[in-house]
Amino acid sequence: METKNNILIVKNRALGDSIMGLSSVQYLRTLYPQANIVYAVPQWVAPLYDLTKTSANQIYPLSLKSVRDFFDTYYAFRKLKIDYIHELHQSGRGAKAFRLIAFLLGIPYTTHNHHIKSKTKVLDQGVSKPLIQRDLDGVYSFLGSREVPNYLNFSPRLEVAGKSHCQQRVIFGVVATRSTKMWPLENFINLAKLIQQTYPQFKVAIPLSSSLQDQSIKSQLLEYDLPTNIEIVEMALSQLPSYFKESSFYIGNDTGLKHLAVAVGLKTFTMFGPEPVLEWHPYNEENHKYFYIEGLDCRTRKSHYCGLAICDLREDNMQCLKLLSVEKIFNLIAPTCKDFLHSHDL
């Protein structure tokens, strides 16, 4: 295998995508144990990694919003002596920018565009697979050797500095990138009430950011008569990994917070609505259970999943998530609450 000294891996997408991309960085580390691996993620996501350790040597805060950003990025990569660029889950803007930067640096640029159906060098191009496996296939196709890596052997890991003291705290992930992926807020509140009635030792934390969407969710939550075990948590992105690490488990929507919980070692329970579990839940189902209603025709009217931001059904609106009852979900998470208390002698 040809030696590479300074490899750039790019995941220029959202929070959860950047966390899943850590799996490919981990695999790349097994291929090039001595290399300097730089992991480029969106600028706003980069603080998540400030107080953690990954398989990358460095996290690069990426911004390509302007011509100046492009040249700043080019000069930064030249200073880092990058000798190979591989882009995971290629985006349109990234494809143009990194292809040009690689050309100017005189180095190879490879990528895996998940949306292309065939005729690339990537193993099983166009085949529906867990997202982490597709990323791994791309790295393997251009940089790997021997056997194909399996996504279950490369679950993303974030190491948090210092000792963690587990608390009786459940993380509720109420946010999502679009409303069709969100279990109703009222259901979350009723679930918190059931937890309080049966396991009063547990607190329920709802992490929210300063974004307009999250602040809108906060306003909606405050309109309810919230049970006393709920705490709305607003903290810097850099503080979230340690906060999650000290919690009991995660339950909520398929969102970046779920992937963060996985990366720090929490058990997770995820409510899936419009999107297929196969692609977006690339984890061991024993520790990362999910709720998903099979066979809904509305989900596959235009594609193999529903990409709507807002459900357009007048009748049975949001049935993919509303049919997931509070009682059913509580009954499935209750043993985890009990086991946590028993294992920690609480």
C-alpha atoms as one frame of an Amber mdcrd trajectory, in Angstrom:
protein
   0.000   0.000   0.000   1.352   3.417  -0.957   2.410   5.534   2.030   0.346
   8.618   2.743   1.443  11.145   5.322  -1.291  13.789   5.538  -4.775  12.602
   4.583  -7.826  14.848   4.555 -11.239  13.256   5.099 -14.193  15.558   4.413
 -17.740  15.253   5.750 -19.283  18.594   4.848 -22.739  17.829   6.154 -24.777
  18.119   9.365 -23.968  17.140  12.959 -25.154  13.531  12.775 -23.462  12.940
   9.429 -20.154  14.218  10.785 -20.398  11.792  13.728 -21.162   8.853  11.442
 -18.164   9.888   9.346 -15.932   9.114  12.336 -16.365   5.446  11.458 -14.488
   5.957   8.202 -11.783   7.906  10.029 -11.416   4.977  12.432 -11.126   2.542
   9.533  -8.608   4.788   7.780  -6.519   4.822  10.958  -6.216   1.022  10.779
  -4.933   1.370   7.202  -2.484   4.202   7.892  -1.610   4.092  11.597   1.220
   6.630  11.266  -0.536   9.123   9.009  -1.649  12.579  10.057  -5.410  12.408
   9.473  -7.307  15.694   9.261 -11.097  15.463   9.514 -12.922  18.420   7.931
 -16.456  19.100   9.185 -18.779  22.113   8.895 -17.494  25.101  10.832 -20.490
  25.222  13.147 -20.108  21.497  13.980 -16.367  21.622  14.769 -16.760  22.788
  18.432 -18.444  19.442  19.202 -14.981  17.882  19.035 -13.102  20.500  21.092
 -13.039  18.450  24.314 -13.030  14.951  22.863 -10.592  12.578  21.229 -11.196
  10.871  17.884  -9.101   8.781  15.508  -8.253  11.963  13.610  -5.203  13.996
  14.538  -7.023  17.217  13.852 -10.537  18.545  13.270 -10.690  21.206  10.589
 -13.609  23.730  10.722 -14.737  23.936   7.124 -16.518  26.855   5.482 -16.972
  27.284   1.733 -19.529  30.082   1.632 -17.410  32.565  -0.295 -14.431  32.892
  -2.624 -12.346  34.042   0.324 -13.334  30.886   2.231 -12.129  28.833  -0.716
  -8.695  30.444  -0.785  -8.382  30.310   3.017  -9.111  26.590   2.814  -6.638
  26.069  -0.003  -3.816  27.833   1.857  -4.633  25.970   5.078  -4.417  22.600
   3.317  -1.194  23.625   1.615   0.274  24.541   4.995  -0.852  21.184   6.407
   0.913  19.470   3.460  -2.209  17.459   2.635  -1.275  14.737   0.126  -4.674
  13.056  -0.362  -8.297  14.240  -0.147 -11.272  11.909   0.173 -14.791  13.301
   0.473 -17.496  11.263   2.191 -21.106  11.667   1.060 -20.153  14.195  -1.595
 -22.067  17.459  -1.836 -22.323  19.678  -4.922 -20.346  22.625  -3.560 -17.742
  20.330  -2.030 -17.241  18.414  -5.264 -16.225  21.577  -7.126 -14.149  23.064
  -4.332 -12.167  19.981  -3.358 -11.573  18.870  -6.911 -10.069  22.294  -7.650
  -8.066  22.413  -4.416  -6.652  18.960  -5.135  -5.739  20.077  -8.645  -3.948
  23.174  -7.349  -2.096  21.096  -4.757  -1.268  18.413  -7.312  -2.683  15.618
  -5.163  -5.351  12.877  -5.612  -9.005  13.615  -4.851 -11.518  10.800  -4.499
 -15.118  10.777  -3.408 -18.231   8.718  -2.942 -21.468  10.260  -4.155 -24.253
   8.155  -2.629 -26.788   9.382  -5.147 -25.025   8.042  -8.238 -26.458   4.638
  -9.117 -23.576   3.026 -11.017 -20.376   3.373 -13.066 -17.930   4.469 -10.375
 -14.994   2.716  -8.739 -16.858   2.453  -5.435 -17.831  -1.011  -4.266 -21.580
  -1.673  -4.695 -22.214   1.844  -5.977 -25.917   2.651  -5.833 -26.840  -0.236
  -3.514 -28.952   0.767  -0.502 -26.890   0.118   2.605 -26.433   1.574   6.089
 -24.924   5.014   5.640 -21.765   4.151   7.570 -21.257   1.095   5.360 -21.554
   3.236   2.230 -18.919   5.605   3.605 -16.666   2.667   4.447 -17.162   1.213
   0.961 -15.930   4.480  -0.516 -12.782   4.597   1.614 -12.131   0.891   0.981
 -12.513   1.265  -2.782  -9.816   3.936  -3.060  -7.590   3.415  -0.030  -8.316
  -0.021   1.428  -6.952  -3.519   1.028  -7.839  -7.088   1.985 -11.358  -7.615
   3.343 -14.189  -5.107   3.139 -14.822  -3.391   6.514 -18.150  -4.041   8.240
 -20.006  -1.063   9.690 -20.796  -2.921  12.922 -17.062  -3.134  13.621 -16.582
   0.605  13.170 -19.313   2.275  15.207 -18.328   5.950  15.700 -16.461   6.725
  18.917 -15.943   9.965  20.805 -13.660   9.726  23.830 -14.490  12.238  26.548
 -11.652  13.432  28.762 -11.795  12.726  32.495 -13.943  10.391  34.542 -17.665
  10.249  33.946 -20.144   9.902  36.799 -23.344   8.323  35.505 -26.495  10.099
  36.569 -30.138   9.114  36.518 -30.803  11.251  33.509 -32.586  10.385  30.281
 -31.829  12.427  27.174 -34.908  13.290  25.109 -34.096  14.120  21.475 -37.116
  16.190  20.472 -35.497  18.069  17.571 -35.001  16.953  13.963 -34.037  18.413
  10.609 -37.678  18.485   9.472 -41.070  18.219  11.140 -41.924  14.886   9.469
 -39.167  13.258  11.548 -40.488  14.565  14.869 -42.534  12.537  17.333 -45.169
  14.917  18.756 -43.948  17.080  21.644 -47.035  16.167  23.638 -45.986  12.514
  23.439 -42.557  13.333  24.841 -44.177  15.182  27.728 -46.523  12.292  28.488
 -43.590   9.900  28.342 -41.744  12.055  30.884 -44.806  11.875  33.137 -44.842
   8.073  32.961 -41.136   7.977  33.801 -41.724  10.282  36.756 -44.565   8.126
  38.063 -42.667   4.846  37.832 -39.030   5.886  38.175 -38.995   9.212  40.068
 -35.206   8.965  40.438 -34.761   9.895  36.779 -34.523  13.398  35.418 -35.348
  14.101  31.784 -33.058  16.439  29.856 -34.126  18.102  26.600 -31.053  19.615
  24.870 -31.813  22.598  22.645 -29.541  24.945  20.743 -29.833  28.680  20.139
 -31.120  28.133  16.575 -34.456  29.633  15.605 -35.965  26.166  15.155 -34.864
  24.956  18.588 -35.995  28.161  20.269 -39.394  27.721  18.614 -39.548  24.209
  20.077 -38.638  25.634  23.486 -41.504  28.114  23.257 -43.904  25.317  22.362
 -42.706  23.194  25.272 -43.172  26.031  27.740 -46.812  26.327  26.713 -47.414
  22.904  28.283 -47.725  22.072  31.948 -44.348  20.361  32.085 -43.712  17.721
  34.745 -41.066  18.662  37.290 -38.603  16.019  36.072 -38.066  17.817  32.746
 -35.123  20.171  32.333 -34.540  22.127  29.127 -30.776  22.196  28.599 -28.993
  24.887  26.595 -25.217  24.578  26.548 -22.251  25.002  24.241 -21.806  22.288
  21.638 -18.411  21.449  23.130 -20.063  20.546  26.458 -22.603  18.109  25.034
 -20.374  14.996  24.727 -19.467  14.946  28.437 -23.064  15.756  29.411 -24.322
  12.863  27.299 -21.596  10.541  28.598 -22.826  11.107  32.156 -26.444  10.328
  31.269 -28.356   7.030  31.365 -29.682   6.584  27.830 -31.172   8.443  24.869
 -34.667   8.279  23.465 -35.985  10.432  20.670 -36.057  11.308  17.010 -33.525
  10.241  14.420 -31.318  13.294  14.740 -27.728  14.326  15.397 -28.197  13.976
  19.143 -28.946  10.276  18.669 -25.656   9.750  16.850 -23.831  11.679  19.576
 -25.357   9.384  22.194 -24.149   6.350  20.255 -20.642   7.795  19.910 -20.180
   8.318  23.666 -21.494   4.848  24.490 -25.124   5.348  25.537 -27.942   2.984
  24.736 -30.442   4.573  22.392 -34.108   4.230  21.433 -35.089   5.960  18.197
 -38.453   6.816  16.680 -38.361   6.550  12.884 -41.050   8.048  10.688 -40.450
   8.877   7.016 -36.956   7.459   6.477 -35.804   3.832   6.223 -34.068   2.308
   9.201 -31.703   0.355   6.924 -29.819   3.473   5.838 -30.127   5.826   8.789
 -29.691   3.522  11.760 -26.310   1.858  11.114 -25.945   0.405  14.601 -26.199
  -2.789  16.596 -29.897  -3.244  17.306 -29.295  -4.881  20.683 -27.993  -1.618
  22.173 -29.720   0.743  19.785 -33.349  -0.217  19.430 -35.797   1.577  17.179
 -39.511   2.001  16.565 -40.717   1.880  12.979 -44.109   1.130  11.413 -43.696
  -1.035   8.328 -45.846  -1.015   5.195 -47.094   2.579   5.039 -47.927   3.357
   1.404 -47.671   7.120   1.954 -43.989   6.740   2.747 -43.070   5.395  -0.697
 -45.212   7.416  -3.107 -42.269   9.104  -4.835 -39.201   7.205  -3.683 -38.169
   4.469  -1.258 -38.759   6.955   1.572 -40.725  10.135   2.280 -38.674  13.273
   1.784 -41.401  15.747   2.704 -40.577  18.496   5.189 -44.266  18.755   6.153
 -46.738  15.883   5.931 -49.282  16.540   3.145 -51.931  14.059   4.286 -55.211
  15.526   5.497 -56.316  12.246   6.981 -53.851  10.072   8.881 -51.474  13.035
   9.080 -48.031  11.972  10.376 -49.298   8.446  11.031 -45.753   7.109  10.660
 -44.917   8.656  14.046 -48.275   9.320  15.703 -49.072   5.591  15.686 -46.075
   5.026  17.967 -47.926   5.183  21.276 -46.472   6.617  24.476 -47.455   3.530
  26.451 -45.790   1.117  24.041 -42.559   3.059  24.051 -42.552   3.424  27.829
 -43.004  -0.331  28.249 -39.983  -0.931  26.033 -37.676   1.531  27.794 -38.801
   0.653  31.344 -36.466  -2.387  31.649 -33.522  -0.137  30.758 -34.475   2.277
  33.543 -34.725  -0.632  35.975 -31.434  -2.174  34.839 -29.629   1.165  35.141
 -30.804   1.659  38.716 -29.875  -1.915  39.629 -26.422  -1.787  38.033 -25.603
   1.454  39.815 -27.155   0.350  43.142 -29.593   3.232  43.126
